[in-house]
Amino acid sequence: MTTEQPKNPLHGITLETIVTALVAHFGWPELGQQVRIKCFTDNPSVASSLKFLRKTPWARAKVESLYLFMLREQKRGR
């Protein structure tokens, strides 16, 4: 059974896609400044970030929020 979520902008987007897009847009140093978590500042990698974010709901929420902000800014043309 699949539940449709038409108003959820993150529906169908994997956490790996989110982290990869944020790194491509901001780079690790800026991403570490935007979301102050150690996996973005000390020897960062997508794999270590995913491992941490999957276990830490508050950090995942911040990363998802930054991703949505980035999408809004890109839509505006910034």
Stockholm file with secondary structure:
# STOCKHOLM 1.0

chainA/1-78         MTTEQPKNPLHGITLETIVTALVAHFGWPELGQQVRIKCFTDNPSVASSLKFLRKTPWARAKVESLYLFMLREQKRGR
#=GR chainA/1-78 SS CCCCCTTCTTTTCCHHHHHHHHHHHHCHHHHHHHSCCHHHHSSCCHHHHHHHHHHCHHHHHHHHHHHHHHHHHHHHTC
#=GC SS_cons        CCCCCTTCTTTTCCHHHHHHHHHHHHCHHHHHHHSCCHHHHSSCCHHHHHHHHHHCHHHHHHHHHHHHHHHHHHHHTC
//
